[in-house]
Amino acid sequence: MSEVAKVKEAVKESLLGTETPTGVQLSAQSKAVFEHHARKDEESGELVMGEEEFINAVAPPGEDYHKIKREQYAILFRVADWRNSGKISMFDWGTFENLLTRPDAEYEIAFRLFDVDRTGAVKYEHLKQLYEMNKGPDSLPFDWNCEWAKLYSGGKKRRHDLTYPQFSQMLRGLQGERIRQAFHHFDKDGDGFIEPEDFQHIILQTARHKLSDHMLENLPTLCNISVGTKISYANVRAFQNMIREMDLVEMIIRQATANSSDGKITRTDFLNEAARITRFSLFTPMEADILFHFASFDDPSGRLGLGDFAKVLDPSWRSPLYNAFGEAAGAGIHKAKSAGQNILHSVLESVHHFALGSLAGAFGAFMVYPIDLVKTRMQNQRSSRVGEMLYKNSLDCAKKVIKNEGFKGLYSGVLPQLVGVAPEKAIKLTVNDLVRNHFSDNGKIWIPHEILAGGTAGACQVIFTNPLEIVKIRLQVQGEVAKSVEGAPRRSAMWIVRNLGLVGLYKGASACLLRDVPFSAIYFPTYNHLKRDYFGESQTKSLGVLQLLTAGAIAGMPAAYLTTPCDVIKTRLQVEARKGESSYTSLRHCAKTILKEEGFKAFFKGGPARILRSSPQFGFTLAAYEVLQNLLPMPGSAKAEQIEMAHQGVGALSEKLHGQAGPLSYLRSRNALKIILDLDEEFGRVKMPGGRAGWATLPKFVGGTK
C-alpha cells in the first residue's frame, strides 16, 4: 500500500471508524435505547434499526422540535448507516453515539453526510448535487460556481476535494453567501434596496429554523427602522449578525436586566452591558435597533424586560401562552414591584445581615473572652499607691485569676457579653455594609467614605456597647474584689442592671464613643484594603478562612492599640471606685487625674492584652461573618443563586439559554441538523415517489444505495 493510500485510509478510519466491532463501548442507557427500538433482522437474526426505528430513538414522538421537522432526523440515519445497508446494528449505533460525544460532533455529522464515498473528503460535485436534490421547489437560486465557492474548492480547471476543516469552514460562511446572492436576486434595479416581502422570503428560506414565530410574522416591519419603505443590504446584514450572535445577545440581556432596578433595560443599557462583558463582539447601532424593534411591539416605551425579549431570543416562542422565559420574566416583574416592597426587601436584608452579625459577634467574643477579662483587670489596676499592684503584667494577671478563681474565672461575665455582643457586632457590621454600599460605585469606594462608613458603624454600636461594657466590667472585677475585700458580696448581672438604672447603664458613653468611632474608622478600611490589595481578593478570587482571619487580625492591631487610651478612660469611668480611690466626674476629669497620678504610660495599660483580644476577636468575627454570608445567603440574592447553581452542577447552566435542555448527544444531533438546514430549510424532506424510501433508489454518489 502506498504512503498516500495509507494516509487516506487513516483519515477515513479516524472519521468513519472501522468495520471491526471491537473497542466500541456502549453505556447501559444507550444499549437499552437501542434494544427498545430495534427489531429482529429476518436475514441475520440480529437486532437492527431501520430509518423509522432510528428516528423514534433519536427523536421520540410527541416532543417539541421547534422549527425542525421530525422526519428530517432521517438525515442522521444516513450518517449512522455508514455501510449504506438501510439498517444499523448495535455496533453502528455505538459508533454513532461515540460520534455524538466528540467536541465537534455537529460539523462531523454534516461532513459524513456529504462524504458519500467515505473517502475522508467531500467532492464539490457531491455537495452541489445533494443540495440540488434536497432544496425545496420555492428555494432561492444559488450559484455554486460563484467566486465565493471558488475560494474554497477552486475553479473548474483546478477544483479539489474539501477536507474536513475546509468543509466545516465553508459551511460556517455558506448562509451569509446565500443571503448575499438572494439579495442580488431581488435587487433588480441595483439600488441596494429590496421590498419587505422579498426580505421575508430570504429569511424564511435561510433561517426559519432559528427564529420564533413572532420574528417570522413581523419580518416585513424591518423597514420601519430606517427612512423609506424598503430594506437595505445593511439592514439584512445587521439582522443576520443578530441571529448569529443570539446566544451572546441573550446573555448580555440577562446580565443587564439583572443589574437593573426594575428588571428592564433600554437600548443604551444593552450596548453598555455588551461593552462590559465582551471585548471584540461589539454590536453596531443598527444591530441594537433591530433587536429592540422586534422586542418592543407590545411595549413601545423603550424599556424592555426579559418577557419582551423572549419573543425574539427564544426560537420555541409561539404565543403569549408559551414563554420559556416565564421564570426569568417573573423575576423582572418582581423587581418592578412597588417602592414599599423594595423597602421591605431592604429591611429583610438588614435583618438577615443583623442575624449573621449576631452569630459571628458571639463566636468572636467567646473565643477571646479570657484575654478581655485580663485586659479589664489590668486597666482597672491603679498604681498611684505602693502595695496596690496586684498584677505585674498580663501573663501574671491570667495566672492569678486561674489560681484564685479557677479556670471558670476567666469567663466571669461571659453570658451578658455574649447576649450583648451579638447586637453590638451585628449593628456594626450591618451599618458598615449599608454605608459602604451607598457610597460604592461598581465595587469601588473613596477612602474617606470608607472611613466614614467605619466611623458611623462604631457610633451606632454604642447604644448596645455601653450597657454591655459596664455590666461586663463590673462582673469581671468583682472576682478580684472578693479576694482583696473580705465579705464582699458577689453580684449578678441583673443586680448590677437594677442598681445602675437606665441612666447609669450609659455612664461613660462619651468615652465609649471616643473609643469605638476611631476604632471602626481605622479597622474596616484597613481590613478591606488588606483583603483586596495584599491577599488579592477580587470578583474571580475568594479568600479562604485563614486569609480572612489573618486580614482581620492584622487590621485589629493598629485599631486596638491606638484607641487604648480611650478604652482606659472608659473602664475607669464605668468601674465603681473603691475606698481611698479617686472618683471621676467626667471624661476630661478622668484623663487629667490619670495623667497627674499615674503618668502618661497609664493610658496604655492593657494595650498588649487589648491587641491580643481585639485583633483576633475581630478576625474571628469578620471571618465568621463572611463565611456565614456564603453558607447562609439572603434568599433570592445573587449569592444565593450562585450557591444554588453550584449545588445543581454544571447542568444547571444550560437552563440559562432556554431550549438547550436535554442530554448533550441530543443537543448535538439537533445542532447538526441546524447546520445542515442552513443550506436549505427543506433539506432531508425528499419530494419524490416513495417518500423517505426513495433515498434507497438514488445512486451511491448522492447518498443512495444503488
C-alpha positions in Angstrom: 0.0 0.0 0.0 1.4 3.4 -1.0 2.0 6.2 1.5 -0.8 8.2 0.0 -3.2 5.3 0.4 -2.1 4.7 4.0 -2.7 8.4 4.9 -6.1 8.2 3.1 -7.1 5.1 5.0 -6.0 6.6 8.3 -8.1 9.7 7.7 -11.0 7.5 6.7 -10.8 5.4 9.8 -10.4 8.5 12.1 -13.6 10.0 10.6 -15.7 6.9 9.9 -14.4 4.3 12.3 -13.5 0.7 11.4 -15.7 -2.2 10.5 -14.2 -4.4 13.2 -16.8 -4.4 16.0 -14.2 -4.2 18.8 -13.5 -1.3 21.1 -17.0 0.3 20.8 -18.2 0.8 24.3 -21.9 1.3 24.8 -23.3 2.7 28.0 -26.1 0.7 29.7 -28.5 3.6 28.8 -27.5 3.6 25.1 -27.8 -0.1 24.9 -31.2 0.0 26.5 -32.4 2.6 23.9 -31.2 0.5 21.0 -32.8 -2.7 22.3 -36.1 -0.9 23.0 -36.4 0.4 19.4 -34.6 -2.3 17.4 -36.3 -5.1 15.6 -35.0 -8.6 14.6 -33.5 -8.8 11.2 -35.1 -11.6 9.2 -31.8 -12.4 7.4 -29.2 -12.3 10.1 -31.4 -12.7 13.2 -29.6 -9.8 14.9 -31.3 -6.7 16.3 -31.2 -3.8 13.8 -32.8 -0.4 13.4 -34.2 0.8 10.2 -34.8 4.5 9.4 -38.1 4.7 11.2 -36.9 2.9 14.3 -33.8 5.2 14.3 -35.9 8.3 14.2 -38.0 7.1 17.1 -34.8 6.5 19.1 -33.2 9.9 18.5 -36.4 11.9 18.1 -39.2 10.4 20.2 -42.7 11.2 19.0 -44.6 13.9 21.0 -41.6 16.1 21.8 -41.1 19.6 20.7 -38.5 20.0 18.0 -39.2 23.7 17.4 -38.9 24.6 13.7 -37.2 21.3 12.7 -39.5 18.7 11.2 -39.2 15.3 12.9 -38.8 13.5 9.6 -35.7 15.5 8.9 -33.9 13.4 11.6 -33.7 10.8 8.9 -30.6 12.8 7.7 -28.8 11.4 10.8 -29.8 7.9 9.8 -27.8 8.3 6.6 -24.8 9.2 8.8 -25.2 6.3 11.2 -25.8 3.8 8.3 -22.2 4.3 7.0 -22.3 1.0 5.1 -25.4 2.1 3.1 -27.2 -1.1 4.1 -30.5 0.5 5.0 -30.2 -0.7 8.6 -27.9 -0.2 11.5 -26.6 -2.7 14.0 -25.8 -2.2 17.7 -22.2 -1.6 16.6 -23.3 1.1 14.2 -25.5 2.6 16.9 -22.5 2.6 19.3 -20.3 4.3 16.6 -22.9 7.0 16.1 -23.2 7.5 19.9 -19.5 7.8 20.1 -19.6 10.4 17.3 -22.0 12.5 19.3 -19.6 12.7 22.2 -16.9 14.4 20.1 -16.3 18.1 20.8 -17.0 19.0 17.1 -19.8 16.4 16.5 -22.1 18.9 14.8 -19.7 19.5 11.9 -18.5 15.9 11.8 -22.1 14.8 11.2 -22.5 17.2 8.4 -19.2 16.2 6.9 -20.1 12.5 7.0 -23.4 13.2 5.3 -21.7 14.8 2.3 -18.7 12.4 2.2 -20.8 9.9 0.3 -17.8 7.9 -1.0 -16.5 7.6 2.6 -13.0 8.8 1.5 -12.4 11.4 4.2 -13.1 14.3 1.8 -16.1 15.9 0.3 -16.3 16.2 -3.5 -17.5 19.5 -4.8 -19.9 17.8 -7.2 -21.5 15.7 -4.5 -22.1 18.7 -2.3 -23.7 20.5 -5.2 -25.9 17.6 -6.3 -27.1 16.8 -2.8 -28.1 20.4 -2.4 -29.9 20.5 -5.6 -31.7 17.2 -4.8 -32.9 18.4 -1.3 -33.8 22.0 -1.9 -37.5 22.9 -2.0 -39.5 24.0 -5.1 -39.5 27.6 -3.9 -35.9 27.8 -2.8 -33.8 30.7 -3.7 -31.3 30.2 -6.5 -27.7 29.7 -5.5 -24.7 29.8 -7.9 -22.2 27.1 -6.9 -19.8 28.5 -9.4 -19.6 31.9 -7.7 -16.3 33.5 -6.7 -17.0 32.7 -3.0 -17.3 28.9 -3.7 -14.2 29.0 -5.9 -12.2 30.4 -2.9 -12.9 27.1 -1.1 -12.9 24.5 -3.8 -11.0 26.1 -6.7 -12.2 26.9 -10.2 -13.4 24.3 -12.8 -9.9 23.5 -14.0 -8.3 23.3 -10.6 -11.1 22.1 -8.4 -10.2 20.0 -5.4 -11.9 17.9 -2.7 -12.7 19.6 0.6 -11.0 18.2 3.7 -13.0 18.2 7.0 -11.5 21.5 8.2 -12.1 23.2 4.9 -15.7 21.8 4.5 -16.5 22.9 8.1 -15.3 26.5 7.5 -17.2 26.6 4.2 -20.4 25.6 5.9 -19.8 28.3 8.5 -19.9 31.1 5.9 -22.4 29.5 3.5 -25.5 31.1 4.9 -24.0 34.6 4.5 -23.2 33.9 0.9 -26.8 32.6 0.3 -28.2 35.8 1.7 -25.9 37.9 -0.4 -26.9 36.1 -3.6 -30.6 36.2 -2.7 -30.4 40.0 -2.1 -28.8 40.5 -5.5 -31.6 38.3 -7.0 -34.3 40.6 -5.6 -32.4 43.8 -6.1 -33.4 44.1 -9.7 -32.5 47.7 -10.3 -29.3 47.5 -8.3 -30.1 50.4 -5.9 -29.1 48.4 -2.8 -32.7 48.0 -1.6 -35.4 45.3 -1.7 -39.0 45.1 -0.8 -40.0 43.9 2.7 -41.8 40.8 1.2 -38.5 39.8 -0.5 -36.6 40.2 2.7 -39.2 37.9 4.4 -38.7 35.4 1.6 -34.9 35.4 2.1 -35.1 34.9 5.9 -37.8 32.2 5.7 -35.6 30.3 3.3 -32.3 30.6 5.2 -33.2 31.0 8.9 -36.7 29.8 9.6 -35.4 27.0 11.9 -33.6 29.6 14.2 -36.4 32.1 14.7 -39.6 32.4 16.7 -43.0 32.8 15.2 -43.1 36.4 16.4 -40.0 37.2 14.4 -41.2 35.3 11.3 -44.5 37.1 11.3 -43.1 40.6 11.7 -40.1 40.3 9.3 -41.6 42.9 6.8 -41.6 45.5 9.5 -37.8 45.7 9.5 -38.1 48.6 7.0 -39.6 50.7 9.9 -36.2 51.2 11.5 -34.9 53.3 8.6 -36.2 56.0 6.3 -38.4 54.8 3.4 -40.4 51.7 2.8 -37.6 49.4 1.6 -34.9 47.3 3.3 -31.2 47.9 2.6 -28.4 45.4 2.4 -27.1 46.9 5.6 -30.4 46.0 7.3 -30.2 42.4 6.1 -26.6 42.0 7.2 -27.3 43.5 10.6 -30.3 41.2 11.0 -28.1 38.1 10.1 -25.4 39.2 12.6 -28.0 39.4 15.4 -29.2 35.8 14.5 -25.6 34.5 14.5 -24.9 36.1 18.0 -28.3 35.2 19.5 -26.8 33.3 22.4 -24.4 36.1 23.3 -27.3 38.6 23.0 -29.3 36.7 25.5 -26.5 36.5 28.0 -26.0 40.3 27.7 -29.7 40.9 28.2 -29.9 38.6 31.2 -26.9 40.4 32.8 -28.3 43.8 32.0 -31.8 43.2 33.3 -30.3 41.6 36.5 -28.4 44.8 37.2 -31.5 47.0 36.5 -33.5 48.2 39.4 -36.8 47.4 37.8 -35.7 44.5 35.6 -36.0 46.5 32.4 -33.4 48.0 30.1 -33.0 50.5 27.3 -31.0 50.3 24.1 -28.3 52.2 25.8 -28.2 49.8 28.7 -27.8 46.9 26.3 -24.9 48.5 24.5 -23.2 49.5 27.8 -23.5 45.9 29.1 -22.2 44.5 25.9 -19.1 46.7 26.2 -18.6 45.5 29.8 -18.8 41.7 29.2 -17.4 41.4 25.7 -14.1 42.5 24.2 -14.4 42.1 20.4 -18.1 41.1 19.8 -19.3 44.7 19.7 -22.8 45.4 18.3 -23.4 48.2 15.8 -26.2 50.8 16.4 -28.3 49.2 13.6 -28.0 45.7 15.2 -29.2 47.1 18.5 -32.0 48.9 16.7 -33.1 45.7 15.1 -33.1 43.8 18.4 -35.2 46.5 20.2 -37.5 46.9 17.2 -38.7 43.3 17.2 -38.9 43.1 21.0 -40.9 46.3 21.5 -44.1 45.6 19.6 -46.1 45.2 22.9 -44.2 47.9 24.8 -43.0 50.8 22.7 -41.7 52.7 25.7 -38.1 51.6 25.0 -37.7 50.0 28.4 -38.0 46.2 28.0 -37.8 43.2 30.2 -36.9 39.6 29.6 -40.5 38.8 28.8 -40.3 41.2 25.8 -37.0 39.8 24.5 -38.4 36.2 24.8 -40.3 36.8 21.6 -37.0 37.4 19.8 -34.5 35.2 21.6 -36.4 32.0 22.1 -37.0 30.1 18.8 -39.6 28.0 20.5 -41.7 31.1 21.3 -45.2 30.8 19.7 -47.6 32.9 21.7 -48.0 34.7 25.0 -49.4 31.5 26.4 -46.0 29.8 25.9 -42.9 31.6 27.2 -39.8 29.8 28.1 -38.6 32.9 29.8 -41.5 32.9 32.2 -39.4 32.3 35.2 -36.9 34.9 34.3 -39.5 37.4 33.2 -41.3 36.8 36.5 -38.1 37.9 38.2 -38.1 41.0 36.2 -41.7 41.7 37.1 -40.8 41.1 40.7 -38.1 43.7 40.5 -40.6 46.2 39.2 -42.8 45.9 42.4 -43.8 49.0 44.3 -41.4 51.1 46.3 -42.9 49.8 49.5 -42.0 46.2 48.6 -38.4 47.4 47.8 -38.2 48.9 51.2 -39.5 45.7 52.8 -36.8 43.8 50.9 -34.2 46.2 52.2 -35.5 45.7 55.8 -35.4 42.0 55.5 -31.9 42.1 54.0 -30.8 44.2 57.0 -32.4 41.7 59.4 -30.6 38.9 57.6 -27.2 40.8 58.0 -28.1 41.6 61.6 -28.7 37.9 62.4 -25.5 36.7 60.8 -23.6 39.5 62.5 -25.0 38.4 65.8 -23.8 34.9 65.4 -20.4 36.0 64.2 -20.0 38.5 67.0 -20.9 36.0 69.7 -18.4 33.5 68.2 -15.6 36.1 68.1 -16.3 37.3 71.6 -16.4 33.8 73.2 -13.0 32.9 71.5 -11.1 35.8 73.1 -13.1 36.4 76.3 -10.3 35.3 78.7 -8.0 37.9 77.1 -10.7 40.6 77.5 -11.0 39.8 81.2 -7.2 40.1 81.8 -7.3 43.4 79.8 -10.1 44.8 82.0 -8.3 43.9 85.3 -5.1 45.4 84.1 -6.7 48.7 83.1 -8.6 48.9 86.4 -5.4 48.4 88.4 -4.2 51.7 89.9 -0.6 52.3 90.6 -0.7 55.6 92.5 -0.2 53.9 95.8 2.5 51.4 96.8 1.2 47.9 97.5 -1.9 48.2 95.3 -0.3 46.5 92.4 -2.0 43.1 92.2 -0.6 42.1 88.8 2.9 42.6 87.4 1.7 42.1 83.8 -1.0 40.5 81.7 0.5 37.0 81.9 0.8 37.4 85.7 -2.8 38.5 85.8 -4.0 35.4 83.9 -2.1 33.1 86.2 -3.5 34.7 89.4 -7.1 34.6 88.0 -6.8 30.9 87.4 -5.1 30.3 90.7 -7.6 32.3 92.8 -10.8 31.8 90.9 -10.2 28.7 88.8 -10.4 28.3 85.0 -14.1 29.5 85.2 -12.8 32.8 86.5 -11.5 33.6 83.0 -15.1 33.5 81.8 -16.6 35.7 84.6 -19.4 37.8 83.0 -19.3 35.9 79.7 -23.1 35.4 79.5 -24.0 39.1 79.3 -21.1 39.6 77.0 -22.5 37.0 74.6 -26.0 38.4 74.9 -24.9 42.0 74.4 -22.1 41.5 71.8 -24.5 39.9 69.4 -26.5 43.0 68.6 -23.3 45.2 69.1 -21.3 43.4 66.4 -24.4 42.9 64.3 -25.3 46.6 64.1 -21.6 47.5 63.5 -21.3 45.1 60.6 -24.7 45.9 59.2 -24.3 49.7 59.3 -20.8 49.4 57.8 -22.2 47.3 54.9 -25.1 49.7 54.3 -23.0 52.9 54.3 -20.3 51.2 52.1 -22.9 50.0 49.6 -24.4 53.5 49.5 -21.1 55.1 48.5 -19.8 52.3 46.3 -19.8 52.6 42.6 -19.2 49.2 40.8 -17.4 47.9 43.8 -15.1 51.0 44.2 -15.3 53.4 47.1 -13.4 56.6 48.1 -11.1 56.1 51.2 -12.8 59.0 53.1 -16.1 57.2 52.5 -14.6 54.0 53.8 -13.6 55.8 57.0 -17.0 57.4 57.3 -18.7 54.0 56.9 -16.5 52.5 59.7 -16.9 55.5 62.0 -20.7 55.5 61.5 -20.8 51.8 62.3 -18.7 52.4 65.5 -21.0 55.3 66.6 -24.2 53.2 66.1 -22.9 50.3 68.1 -22.6 52.4 71.3 -26.3 52.0 72.0 -25.6 48.4 72.7 -21.9 48.5 73.7 -22.1 50.9 76.7 -24.7 48.9 78.8 -22.9 45.7 77.9 -19.5 47.1 78.8 -20.4 48.5 82.2 -22.1 45.3 83.3 -19.3 43.1 81.9 -16.6 45.2 83.5 -18.2 45.1 87.0 -18.6 41.3 86.8 -15.0 40.9 85.6 -13.5 42.9 88.6 -15.7 41.6 91.4 -13.7 38.4 91.5 -10.6 40.3 92.4 -12.6 42.5 94.9 -13.8 39.3 96.6 -10.2 38.2 97.2 -9.0 41.6 98.4 -12.0 42.7 100.4 -13.3 40.3 103.0 -17.0 39.7 102.9 -17.6 41.5 99.6 -20.8 40.1 98.1 -20.9 38.7 94.6 -23.4 40.5 92.4 -25.3 39.1 89.5 -25.7 40.8 86.1 -29.4 41.6 86.8 -28.5 43.1 90.2 -26.0 45.4 88.5 -28.5 46.4 85.9 -31.2 47.2 88.5 -28.7 49.1 90.7 -27.4 51.3 87.8 -30.7 52.1 86.2 -31.2 53.2 82.6 -29.1 56.4 83.1 -26.3 54.5 84.9 -26.0 51.9 82.1 -24.9 54.7 79.9 -22.2 56.1 82.2 -19.0 56.6 80.2 -20.9 56.7 76.9 -18.8 59.6 75.7 -15.7 57.6 76.3 -17.2 54.7 74.6 -17.9 56.8 71.5 -14.4 58.2 71.7 -13.1 54.6 71.6 -15.5 52.9 69.2 -15.7 55.5 66.4 -12.0 55.8 65.7 -11.5 52.0 66.2 -14.1 51.2 63.5 -12.9 54.1 61.3 -9.4 52.5 61.3 -10.4 48.9 61.4 -12.8 48.5 58.5 -10.8 50.3 55.8 -7.6 48.5 56.8 -9.4 45.2 56.7 -10.9 45.7 53.3 -7.6 47.0 51.8 -5.7 44.1 53.2 -8.1 41.7 51.6 -8.0 43.4 48.2 -4.5 44.8 48.0 -2.5 42.2 49.9 -4.4 39.0 49.7 -5.7 39.7 46.2 -9.5 39.3 46.7 -11.5 40.0 43.6 -14.7 39.0 41.8 -12.9 36.0 40.5 -10.9 35.1 43.6 -12.5 34.5 47.0 -10.3 34.3 50.1 -10.1 31.3 52.4 -11.0 31.4 56.2 -7.3 31.5 57.2 -6.7 34.6 54.9 -9.8 36.3 56.3 -8.7 35.6 59.9 -5.2 37.0 59.1 -6.6 40.1 57.5 -9.0 40.7 60.4 -6.3 40.1 63.0 -3.7 42.4 61.3 -6.3 45.2 60.8 -7.2 45.0 64.5 -3.7 45.7 65.8 -3.4 49.4 65.0 -7.0 50.0 65.6 -6.8 48.4 69.1 -3.6 49.9 70.3 -4.2 53.5 69.1 -7.6 53.6 70.9 -6.3 52.1 74.1 -6.2 55.5 76.0 -9.9 55.9 75.3 -10.6 52.4 76.5 -8.7 53.0 79.7 -10.7 56.2 80.4 -14.0 54.3 79.7 -13.0 51.5 82.0 -12.2 53.8 84.9 -15.4 55.7 84.4 -17.5 52.5 84.5 -15.9 50.7 87.4 -17.0 51.5 90.9 -14.3 53.4 92.8 -13.1 51.6 96.0 -12.4 53.3 99.3 -9.4 55.6 99.0 -9.5 55.8 95.2 -10.3 58.9 93.2 -13.8 59.2 91.8 -14.0 60.6 88.2 -16.7 63.1 87.4 -16.2 63.4 83.7 -14.2 62.2 80.7 -11.9 65.2 81.0 -11.5 64.9 84.7 -10.7 61.2 84.4 -8.0 61.9 81.8 -6.4 64.7 83.8 -6.4 62.6 87.0 -4.8 59.6 85.4 -2.1 61.7 83.8 -1.4 63.5 87.1 -1.5 60.5 89.4 -0.1 57.7 87.2 1.6 59.3 84.3 1.3 59.0 80.5 2.1 55.3 80.4 -1.1 54.6 82.4 -3.1 55.4 79.3 -1.7 52.4 77.5 -2.3 49.9 80.4 -3.6 46.7 79.0 -2.6 47.7 75.5 -0.9 44.4 74.6 -3.9 42.5 76.1 -6.2 44.7 74.1 -4.3 43.9 70.9 -4.4 40.2 71.8 -8.1 40.4 72.4 -9.5 42.9 69.9 -7.2 41.7 67.0 -8.2 38.0 67.0 -11.7 38.8 68.1 -12.5 40.9 65.1 -10.6 38.4 62.9 -12.8 35.6 64.2 -15.9 37.9 63.9 -15.3 39.1 60.3 -14.2 35.7 59.1 -17.3 34.1 60.6 -19.5 36.8 59.2 -18.2 36.3 55.6 -18.3 32.5 55.9 -21.9 32.7 57.2 -22.8 35.0 54.3 -21.6 32.4 51.9 -23.2 29.5 53.7 -26.5 31.2 54.5 -27.1 33.9 51.8 -30.2 36.0 51.7 -32.8 34.0 49.8 -33.2 35.4 46.3 -29.9 37.2 46.4 -27.3 36.9 43.7 -25.1 34.9 46.1 -28.0 32.5 46.8 -28.5 31.9 43.1 -24.7 31.2 42.7 -24.7 28.7 45.5 -27.9 27.0 44.2 -26.3 26.8 40.8 -23.1 25.3 42.3 -25.2 22.7 44.1 -27.1 21.9 41.0 -23.9 21.4 39.0 -22.9 22.4 35.5 -26.1 21.0 34.0 -28.0 23.9 35.6 -26.1 26.4 33.4 -27.7 25.0 30.3 -31.1 26.3 31.6 -29.7 29.8 31.2 -30.2 29.5 27.5 -33.7 28.2 27.1 -34.2 25.5 24.6 -30.9 23.9 25.4 -32.1 21.3 27.9 -31.5 17.6 27.5 -28.6 15.2 27.0 -25.6 16.6 25.2 -25.9 13.9 22.5 -29.5 15.1 21.8 -28.4 18.7 21.6 -25.5 18.0 19.3 -27.7 16.0 16.9 -30.2 18.8 16.8 -27.4 21.4 16.3 -26.0 19.3 13.5 -29.4 19.5 11.8 -29.4 23.3 12.2 -26.1 23.5 10.4 -27.3 21.3 7.6 -30.6 23.2 7.3 -28.5 26.4 6.7 -28.2 25.0 3.2 -31.9 24.8 2.7 -34.9 24.6 5.0 -36.3 21.7 3.0 -33.1 19.6 3.3 -33.9 15.9 4.1 -37.6 16.2 3.1 -37.3 14.5 -0.3 -40.2 15.2 -2.6 -40.2 12.1 -4.8 -42.3 8.9 -5.2 -41.7 6.6 -2.2 -41.0 9.4 0.3 -38.1 8.5 2.6 -37.7 5.1 0.9 -36.9 7.0 -2.3 -33.4 7.6 -1.0 -32.7 3.9 -1.5 -33.3 4.3 -5.2 -30.7 7.0 -5.6 -27.1 6.4 -6.7 -24.5 6.0 -4.0 -22.7 9.1 -5.1 -25.6 11.2 -3.7 -26.2 9.1 -0.6 -28.4 6.3 -2.0 -27.8 2.6 -2.2 -27.8 1.8 -5.9 
